[in-house]
Amino acid sequence: MNAIDNLQNIADKKYIRFKSTKRNDNRVQDVKGQSGLDKQQKRRRGASLVQFLRTELTRGYQLENDEERFSARREKIYSFMKIPREVEKFMAYGFLQCVDSFLFVYTFLPIRFMMALWTVIVRLFSYCFRNERSNSKTGEQHLRPREVCDLLKGIVVISCWLVTWKVDTSMMYHLVKSQSVIKLYIFYNILEVGDRLFNDFGQDIIDALLWTATEPRSKTQSGSQHLGTLPHLLFAVTYVLLHSILVLFQATTLNVAINSSNKALLTIMMSNNFVELKGSVFKKFDKSNLYHLSCADVRERFHLMMLLLAVNLQTMKEYAWKAERLAVLLPDCIMLLLAEVLVDWVKHAFITRFNELRSTVYRDYTISLAYDMAETRQEMAFSDSSDLVARRMGFIPLPLGVAIGRVLCTTITPSAKPANFILLLLAYLILIALRILNSVVILGKACDLMSSYEEPENETVSLKRSSTGTDIRNPNLSTTMLSNSAVSLNNVSLNEYVPISKTDADHEKLKAESVATE
């Protein structure tokens, strides 16, 4: 019987095996504890409430047994807190690129258009008064591709601006204001969707126009079929005109929301930003998709600021430019901008959290924009900087430039006096100075980013094989760019001067996917 009782006691004993991250750690603890009381003694004594509370209050923790998991959780919290700062760095640099592309429409595009138009006039006179055979030998009867592109862009902007001049914005304001709050909310959402669709499709129309007008004849004769330059020009004018009217409707709806006594519409529009979280936070994102989403957020923020500028100009004109009205407008505008910024912070923080992305991914995005900006400043660039920004961020400056120009012409109507013309000339020179200053800033930042990115941590040197077959080292691009805004490097694409390493593989993959999508 004693043997049977001993076996029964051994069977009644229960053990707990602790799981640890360390190897060969198989600690086993007896449930009975150090007292070694058997089952019969426990039944006699019983468990008291005081002992239960004492155990709950004095039970210890051994977090060091799972050090890796807790350290990873802490790093995720730190990365979550760094997201707003990294996002704002990327947003600031992308915002400056949008400013550069937008100011190009008002500063250098008119000058380039006049230069191209003067070239056309001069060559027409030379073609009429000189021998046609001598002109055909020199090849002066054809325009250069940049002159053709400048002429077409100028024609599109001028024709759309003349048509929008006939649009009555006051009638548009009263038409929008007569609607109910719910209708205006739905109407504003429809305008947002239309604006995104126009941005996605509009750049293709402009690119098709420019390529059709500048396509070499050898390509055309070899079998490349197209409708012709004139139909593509009509498509481009129609697109820019419709998009400009849509932007004017957006500004008018925002004007009604801010200036109405009932702030319900403004509240609904602000809450509409938070609805955006539901459509983006819980989706699966990789680095490439997050890059396109970040660029779209940059364009959306710049677009909102331009709309608020149009609203302030129209409202200040109606109130005779009184400073008291500006003090009423600024709080609502600041609230809209703060809501946009807060939504961007929360959205990107949770997207990176749910998709296991580090905060340094936005630094790679900024470097990608820096390489794109530097590439457009080469002596023989593939496209203009405004076109490249439009393709990368979905920001097309022509419709927005036409709409803002229409607002400026209606709000600021100087009389035909010499002093007013002098003020207009000074304003134009100030815009040119701002555009030059902005270009210098973003190019200098691009140099800093590229130089810091190209300094290898493991002393790896990027080598590129030249046309002669010899390996050459990566030159100091920042020195070349600062000495001349048009970078001239023989047979060199700046985007290829990236040292390939384990840490840079993701960035190279990102740029390859971005080029493929374009």
C-alpha positions as CSV (number, residue, x, y, z in Angstrom):
1,M,0.0,0.0,0.0
2,N,2.9,2.4,0.7
3,A,4.2,1.9,-2.8
4,I,0.8,2.6,-4.2
5,D,0.4,5.8,-2.2
6,N,3.8,7.0,-3.3
7,L,2.9,6.4,-6.9
8,Q,-0.4,8.2,-6.4
9,N,1.4,11.2,-4.8
10,I,3.8,11.4,-7.7
11,A,1.0,11.3,-10.2
12,D,-0.8,14.1,-8.4
13,K,2.1,16.4,-8.6
14,K,1.9,19.0,-11.3
15,Y,4.7,20.9,-12.9
16,I,5.1,24.1,-14.9
17,R,7.7,24.4,-17.6
18,F,8.8,27.9,-18.4
19,K,9.5,28.9,-22.0
20,S,12.5,31.1,-22.5
21,T,14.3,32.7,-25.4
22,K,17.6,31.4,-24.1
23,R,18.8,28.0,-25.3
24,N,19.1,25.0,-22.9
25,D,16.9,26.8,-20.4
26,N,14.3,24.1,-19.3
27,R,13.4,25.3,-15.9
28,V,10.8,23.3,-14.1
29,Q,9.0,24.5,-11.0
30,D,6.8,22.4,-8.7
31,V,3.3,23.8,-8.4
32,K,3.4,23.0,-4.7
33,G,6.2,25.5,-4.1
34,Q,9.0,25.3,-1.7
35,S,6.9,24.1,1.3
36,G,6.4,20.6,-0.3
37,L,2.9,20.1,1.1
38,D,1.2,17.2,-0.3
39,K,-2.4,17.0,-1.5
40,Q,-3.9,15.9,1.8
41,Q,-2.3,18.8,3.7
42,K,-3.6,21.3,1.2
43,R,-7.1,19.9,1.6
44,R,-6.9,20.2,5.4
45,R,-5.5,23.7,5.3
46,G,-7.5,25.2,2.3
47,A,-6.7,28.3,0.2
48,S,-7.5,31.6,1.8
49,L,-8.4,34.9,0.2
50,V,-5.6,36.6,2.0
51,Q,-3.0,34.3,0.4
52,F,-4.6,34.8,-3.0
53,L,-4.3,38.6,-2.7
54,R,-0.8,38.4,-1.3
55,T,0.2,36.2,-4.3
56,E,-1.4,38.6,-6.8
57,L,0.2,41.7,-5.2
58,T,3.7,40.2,-4.8
59,R,4.1,38.2,-7.9
60,G,7.2,39.3,-9.8
61,Y,8.1,39.8,-13.5
62,Q,11.1,38.6,-15.4
63,L,11.0,40.6,-18.7
64,E,14.6,39.9,-19.4
65,N,13.6,36.4,-20.4
66,D,11.9,37.9,-23.5
67,E,14.3,40.8,-24.2
68,E,14.1,40.7,-28.0
69,R,10.3,41.0,-28.2
70,F,10.1,43.9,-25.7
71,S,13.0,45.7,-27.4
72,A,11.3,45.4,-30.8
73,R,8.1,46.8,-29.3
74,R,10.0,49.8,-27.9
75,E,11.6,50.5,-31.3
76,K,8.2,50.4,-32.9
77,I,7.0,53.1,-30.5
78,Y,10.1,55.2,-31.2
79,S,9.6,54.8,-35.0
80,F,5.9,55.7,-34.6
81,M,6.9,58.9,-32.8
82,K,9.5,59.8,-35.5
83,I,7.0,59.5,-38.4
84,P,5.6,63.1,-38.2
85,R,9.0,64.6,-38.4
86,E,10.2,62.4,-41.3
87,V,6.9,63.0,-43.1
88,E,7.2,66.7,-42.8
89,K,10.7,66.7,-44.1
90,F,9.5,64.9,-47.2
91,M,6.5,67.1,-47.5
92,A,8.5,70.3,-47.2
93,Y,10.9,69.2,-50.0
94,G,8.1,68.0,-52.2
95,F,6.1,71.2,-51.5
96,L,9.1,73.4,-52.7
97,Q,9.2,71.3,-55.9
98,C,5.5,72.0,-56.5
99,V,6.2,75.7,-55.9
100,D,9.0,75.7,-58.4
101,S,6.8,74.0,-61.0
102,F,3.9,76.4,-60.3
103,L,6.0,79.5,-60.5
104,F,7.5,78.4,-63.8
105,V,4.1,79.0,-65.4
106,Y,4.1,82.7,-64.3
107,T,7.8,83.5,-64.6
108,F,9.9,81.6,-67.2
109,L,7.2,80.2,-69.4
110,P,6.0,83.6,-70.7
111,I,9.7,84.5,-71.5
112,R,10.3,81.2,-73.2
113,F,7.1,81.6,-75.2
114,M,8.0,85.1,-76.4
115,M,11.5,83.9,-77.4
116,A,10.0,81.0,-79.3
117,L,7.4,83.3,-80.9
118,W,10.2,85.7,-81.9
119,T,12.1,82.9,-83.4
120,V,9.1,81.9,-85.5
121,I,8.7,85.5,-86.8
122,V,12.3,85.9,-87.6
123,R,12.5,82.6,-89.5
124,L,9.3,83.4,-91.4
125,F,10.8,86.6,-92.6
126,S,14.1,84.9,-93.5
127,Y,12.2,82.2,-95.3
128,C,10.2,84.7,-97.4
129,F,13.1,87.1,-98.3
130,R,15.8,84.6,-98.7
131,N,16.3,81.7,-101.1
132,E,14.4,78.6,-100.1
133,R,17.3,76.4,-101.2
134,S,19.8,78.1,-98.9
135,N,17.4,77.8,-96.0
136,S,16.8,74.1,-96.6
137,K,20.6,73.6,-96.5
138,T,21.0,75.3,-93.2
139,G,17.9,73.7,-91.8
140,E,16.6,76.9,-90.2
141,Q,13.0,76.3,-91.4
142,H,12.5,73.9,-88.5
143,L,12.0,74.8,-84.9
144,R,13.9,73.2,-82.1
145,P,11.9,70.8,-79.8
146,R,12.1,73.1,-76.8
147,E,10.8,76.0,-78.9
148,V,7.9,73.8,-80.1
149,C,7.1,72.8,-76.5
150,D,7.2,76.3,-75.3
151,L,4.9,77.5,-78.1
152,L,2.3,74.8,-77.5
153,K,2.3,75.3,-73.7
154,G,1.9,79.1,-74.2
155,I,-1.0,78.6,-76.7
156,V,-2.8,76.2,-74.3
157,V,-2.5,78.6,-71.3
158,I,-3.5,81.7,-73.3
159,S,-6.5,80.1,-75.0
160,C,-7.8,78.6,-71.7
161,W,-7.2,81.9,-69.9
162,L,-9.3,83.7,-72.5
163,V,-12.1,81.3,-72.2
164,T,-12.2,81.3,-68.4
165,W,-12.2,85.1,-68.5
166,K,-15.8,84.8,-69.7
167,V,-16.8,82.6,-66.7
168,D,-18.9,84.6,-64.2
169,T,-17.5,83.7,-60.8
170,S,-20.1,85.7,-58.9
171,M,-22.9,83.7,-60.6
172,M,-21.0,80.6,-59.7
173,Y,-20.8,81.7,-56.1
174,H,-24.5,82.3,-55.8
175,L,-25.3,79.1,-57.5
176,V,-23.2,77.1,-55.0
177,K,-24.5,79.1,-52.1
178,S,-28.2,78.4,-52.9
179,Q,-27.7,74.7,-52.4
180,S,-28.2,72.9,-49.1
181,V,-25.3,71.7,-46.8
182,I,-25.6,68.1,-47.8
183,K,-25.7,68.8,-51.5
184,L,-22.6,71.0,-51.2
185,Y,-20.8,68.3,-49.3
186,I,-21.6,65.7,-52.0
187,F,-20.7,68.3,-54.7
188,Y,-17.3,69.0,-53.0
189,N,-16.6,65.2,-52.9
190,I,-17.4,64.9,-56.5
191,L,-15.1,67.8,-57.4
192,E,-12.3,66.1,-55.4
193,V,-12.7,62.8,-57.3
194,G,-12.8,64.7,-60.6
195,D,-9.7,66.6,-59.7
196,R,-7.8,63.3,-59.0
197,L,-9.0,61.7,-62.2
198,F,-7.9,64.8,-64.2
199,N,-4.5,64.8,-62.6
200,D,-4.0,61.1,-63.4
201,F,-5.0,61.5,-67.0
202,G,-4.1,65.0,-67.9
203,Q,-0.3,64.6,-68.0
204,D,-0.7,61.9,-70.5
205,I,-2.6,64.3,-72.8
206,I,0.1,66.9,-72.5
207,D,2.9,64.4,-73.1
208,A,1.1,63.1,-76.1
209,L,0.8,66.6,-77.5
210,L,4.5,67.4,-77.0
211,W,5.7,64.1,-78.4
212,T,3.4,64.4,-81.4
213,A,4.7,67.9,-82.2
214,T,8.4,67.1,-81.7
215,E,8.5,63.5,-83.0
216,P,11.2,63.0,-85.6
217,R,10.1,62.5,-89.2
218,S,12.0,59.3,-89.4
219,K,9.8,57.8,-86.6
220,T,6.7,59.0,-88.4
221,Q,7.7,57.6,-91.8
222,S,8.7,54.3,-90.2
223,G,5.1,53.5,-89.3
224,S,4.3,55.5,-86.1
225,Q,0.7,56.5,-86.6
226,H,-0.9,59.5,-84.8
227,L,-3.8,61.9,-85.2
228,G,-1.7,64.9,-85.8
229,T,-0.6,67.9,-83.8
230,L,-3.8,69.9,-84.2
231,P,-6.2,67.3,-82.7
232,H,-3.8,66.7,-79.8
233,L,-3.7,70.5,-79.3
234,L,-7.5,70.6,-79.1
235,F,-7.5,67.7,-76.6
236,A,-5.0,69.5,-74.4
237,V,-6.9,72.8,-74.6
238,T,-10.2,71.0,-73.7
239,Y,-8.5,69.2,-70.8
240,V,-6.9,72.3,-69.3
241,L,-10.1,74.3,-69.7
242,L,-12.3,71.7,-68.0
243,H,-9.7,71.2,-65.2
244,S,-9.4,74.9,-64.7
245,I,-13.2,75.3,-64.4
246,L,-13.3,72.4,-61.9
247,V,-10.6,74.2,-59.8
248,L,-12.7,77.4,-59.9
249,F,-15.7,75.4,-58.6
250,Q,-13.6,74.0,-55.8
251,A,-12.5,77.4,-54.8
252,T,-16.0,78.7,-54.9
253,T,-17.3,75.8,-52.7
254,L,-14.6,76.5,-50.2
255,N,-15.4,80.2,-50.3
256,V,-19.0,79.4,-49.5
257,A,-18.0,77.1,-46.6
258,I,-15.7,79.7,-45.0
259,N,-17.8,82.8,-45.5
260,S,-21.2,81.4,-44.6
261,S,-22.7,82.1,-41.2
262,N,-23.5,78.5,-40.7
263,K,-20.2,76.7,-40.2
264,A,-21.7,73.2,-40.7
265,L,-20.3,72.9,-44.1
266,L,-16.8,73.8,-43.0
267,T,-17.1,71.3,-40.1
268,I,-18.2,68.5,-42.5
269,M,-15.3,69.3,-44.9
270,M,-12.8,69.1,-42.1
271,S,-14.3,65.8,-40.9
272,N,-14.1,64.6,-44.5
273,N,-10.3,64.5,-44.0
274,F,-10.6,62.0,-41.2
275,V,-12.8,59.8,-43.4
276,E,-9.7,59.4,-45.5
277,L,-8.1,57.4,-42.7
278,K,-10.6,54.6,-43.1
279,G,-9.8,54.2,-46.8
280,S,-6.0,54.1,-46.5
281,V,-4.9,53.0,-43.0
282,F,-6.2,49.4,-43.1
283,K,-4.9,48.7,-46.6
284,K,-1.8,46.8,-47.5
285,F,1.1,49.1,-48.6
286,D,4.6,48.4,-49.8
287,K,7.3,51.0,-50.3
288,S,6.3,51.8,-53.8
289,N,2.6,52.3,-53.1
290,L,3.4,54.4,-50.0
291,Y,5.7,56.5,-52.2
292,H,2.9,57.3,-54.6
293,L,0.6,58.0,-51.7
294,S,3.1,60.4,-50.1
295,C,3.5,62.3,-53.4
296,A,-0.3,62.6,-53.7
297,D,-0.4,64.0,-50.2
298,V,2.2,66.6,-51.1
299,R,0.1,67.7,-54.2
300,E,-3.1,67.7,-52.1
301,R,-1.6,70.0,-49.5
302,F,-0.2,72.4,-52.1
303,H,-3.5,72.4,-54.0
304,L,-5.4,73.2,-50.8
305,M,-3.1,76.2,-50.0
306,M,-3.7,77.5,-53.5
307,L,-7.5,77.2,-53.1
308,L,-7.3,79.0,-49.8
309,L,-5.2,81.8,-51.5
310,A,-8.0,82.2,-54.1
311,V,-10.6,82.3,-51.4
312,N,-8.8,85.0,-49.5
313,L,-8.3,87.1,-52.6
314,Q,-11.9,86.9,-53.6
315,T,-13.2,87.6,-50.1
316,M,-10.8,90.5,-49.5
317,K,-11.9,92.1,-52.7
318,E,-15.6,91.9,-51.7
319,Y,-14.8,93.6,-48.4
320,A,-12.7,96.3,-49.9
321,W,-9.4,94.8,-48.6
322,K,-10.2,95.5,-44.9
323,A,-7.8,94.0,-42.4
324,E,-10.7,93.1,-40.1
325,R,-12.0,90.6,-42.6
326,L,-8.6,89.0,-42.9
327,A,-8.6,88.4,-39.2
328,V,-11.9,86.5,-39.5
329,L,-10.7,84.4,-42.5
330,L,-7.3,83.3,-41.1
331,P,-8.6,81.1,-38.2
332,D,-10.8,79.0,-40.5
333,C,-7.9,78.6,-43.0
334,I,-5.5,77.6,-40.3
335,M,-8.0,75.1,-39.0
336,L,-8.3,73.5,-42.4
337,L,-4.5,73.3,-42.8
338,L,-4.0,71.9,-39.3
339,A,-6.7,69.2,-40.0
340,E,-4.9,68.3,-43.2
341,V,-1.5,68.0,-41.5
342,L,-2.9,66.0,-38.5
343,V,-4.6,63.6,-40.8
344,D,-1.4,63.1,-42.8
345,W,0.6,62.4,-39.6
346,V,-1.9,59.9,-38.3
347,K,-2.3,58.2,-41.6
348,H,1.4,57.7,-42.3
349,A,2.1,56.7,-38.8
350,F,-0.4,53.9,-38.8
351,I,0.4,52.8,-42.3
352,T,4.1,52.3,-41.4
353,R,3.0,50.7,-38.2
354,F,0.7,48.1,-39.8
355,N,3.0,47.4,-42.7
356,E,6.2,47.0,-40.7
357,L,7.9,50.0,-42.5
358,R,10.7,52.0,-40.8
359,S,10.6,55.8,-40.5
360,T,13.7,56.0,-42.7
361,V,11.7,55.1,-45.8
362,Y,10.7,58.8,-46.1
363,R,14.3,59.7,-46.3
364,D,14.7,57.4,-49.3
365,Y,11.7,59.1,-50.9
366,T,13.3,62.5,-50.4
367,I,16.5,61.3,-52.0
368,S,14.6,60.0,-54.9
369,L,13.0,63.5,-55.5
370,A,16.4,65.0,-55.1
371,Y,17.9,62.8,-57.9
372,D,14.9,63.6,-60.1
373,M,15.4,67.4,-59.6
374,A,19.1,67.2,-60.3
375,E,18.5,65.1,-63.4
376,T,16.3,67.8,-64.9
377,R,19.0,70.4,-64.4
378,Q,21.4,68.6,-66.8
379,E,22.4,70.3,-70.0
380,M,20.6,67.7,-72.1
381,A,17.7,66.8,-69.8
382,F,14.9,64.5,-71.0
383,S,12.1,66.8,-69.8
384,D,11.5,70.0,-67.9
385,S,11.4,70.0,-64.1
386,S,7.7,70.9,-64.1
387,D,6.8,67.9,-66.3
388,L,8.9,65.5,-64.1
389,V,7.2,66.8,-61.0
390,A,3.9,66.4,-62.6
391,R,4.6,62.8,-63.5
392,R,6.0,62.0,-60.0
393,M,3.5,63.7,-57.8
394,G,0.5,64.0,-60.1
395,F,0.6,67.8,-60.0
396,I,-0.1,69.5,-63.2
397,P,0.6,73.3,-63.0
398,L,-1.1,74.5,-66.1
399,P,-4.8,74.1,-65.0
400,L,-4.1,75.5,-61.5
401,G,-2.1,78.3,-63.1
402,V,-5.0,79.2,-65.4
403,A,-7.5,79.2,-62.5
404,I,-5.3,81.3,-60.1
405,G,-4.5,83.7,-63.0
406,R,-8.3,84.1,-63.5
407,V,-8.8,84.9,-59.8
408,L,-5.9,87.4,-59.8
409,C,-7.2,89.2,-62.9
410,T,-10.7,89.6,-61.3
411,T,-9.5,90.7,-57.9
412,I,-6.7,93.0,-59.0
413,T,-7.8,95.3,-61.8
414,P,-5.3,98.2,-62.1
415,S,-6.2,101.1,-64.3
416,A,-4.1,102.1,-67.3
417,K,-1.6,104.3,-65.5
418,P,2.2,104.3,-65.7
419,A,2.5,103.7,-62.0
420,N,0.3,100.6,-62.2
421,F,2.4,99.1,-65.0
422,I,5.5,99.8,-62.9
423,L,3.9,98.0,-60.0
424,L,3.0,95.1,-62.2
425,L,6.5,94.8,-63.5
426,L,7.9,94.9,-60.0
427,A,5.5,92.1,-59.0
428,Y,6.7,90.0,-62.0
429,L,10.3,90.6,-61.1
430,I,9.6,89.6,-57.5
431,L,8.0,86.3,-58.7
432,I,11.1,85.7,-60.8
433,A,13.4,86.3,-57.8
434,L,11.3,84.0,-55.7
435,R,11.4,81.3,-58.3
436,I,15.2,81.6,-58.6
437,L,15.6,81.5,-54.9
438,N,13.4,78.5,-54.6
439,S,15.3,76.7,-57.3
440,V,18.6,77.4,-55.6
441,V,17.3,76.1,-52.3
442,I,15.9,72.8,-53.7
443,L,19.1,72.3,-55.8
444,G,21.3,72.9,-52.8
445,K,19.2,70.5,-50.8
446,A,19.5,68.0,-53.6
447,C,23.3,68.3,-53.5
448,D,23.4,67.7,-49.8
449,L,21.1,64.7,-50.0
450,M,23.0,63.1,-52.8
451,S,26.4,63.7,-51.3
452,S,25.3,62.3,-48.0
453,Y,23.7,59.3,-49.7
454,E,26.7,58.6,-51.9
455,E,29.1,58.4,-49.0
456,P,29.3,54.6,-48.4
457,E,29.5,53.5,-44.8
458,N,31.5,50.4,-45.7
459,E,33.9,52.2,-48.0
460,T,32.3,50.9,-51.2
461,V,32.9,53.0,-54.2
462,S,30.4,53.3,-57.1
463,L,32.1,52.5,-60.4
464,K,30.7,53.2,-63.8
465,R,32.1,52.0,-67.1
466,S,32.6,54.8,-69.6
467,S,32.2,54.7,-73.3
468,T,35.9,53.9,-73.7
469,G,35.6,50.8,-71.6
470,T,37.5,52.0,-68.6
471,D,36.1,52.2,-65.0
472,I,35.8,55.7,-63.6
473,R,35.0,56.8,-60.1
474,N,31.9,58.7,-59.2
475,P,32.7,62.4,-59.6
476,N,31.6,65.0,-57.0
477,L,28.3,66.0,-58.4
478,S,27.6,68.6,-55.8
479,T,30.6,70.7,-56.9
480,T,29.5,70.5,-60.5
481,M,25.9,71.4,-59.8
482,L,26.7,74.4,-57.6
483,S,29.1,75.8,-60.2
484,N,26.5,75.6,-63.0
485,S,22.8,74.9,-62.7
486,A,22.9,72.9,-65.9
487,V,24.9,69.8,-65.0
488,S,27.0,68.6,-68.0
489,L,28.3,65.1,-67.5
490,N,29.2,63.1,-70.6
491,N,27.1,59.9,-70.9
492,V,26.0,60.2,-67.3
493,S,22.5,59.9,-65.8
494,L,22.5,61.2,-62.2
495,N,20.0,58.5,-61.1
496,E,22.6,55.8,-61.9
497,Y,25.2,57.2,-59.5
498,V,23.9,55.4,-56.5
499,P,26.2,53.0,-54.6
500,I,24.7,49.5,-54.6
501,S,24.8,48.0,-51.2
502,K,22.5,45.9,-49.0
503,T,21.0,49.0,-47.4
504,D,20.4,50.7,-50.8
505,A,18.8,47.7,-52.6
506,D,15.3,48.8,-51.5
507,H,15.8,52.3,-52.9
508,E,17.0,51.0,-56.2
509,K,14.0,48.7,-56.4
510,L,11.7,51.6,-55.6
511,K,13.2,53.8,-58.4
512,A,12.9,51.0,-60.9
513,E,9.2,50.4,-60.0
514,S,8.6,54.2,-60.3
515,V,10.1,54.3,-63.8
516,A,8.1,51.3,-64.8
517,T,4.8,52.8,-63.7
518,E,5.6,56.0,-65.7
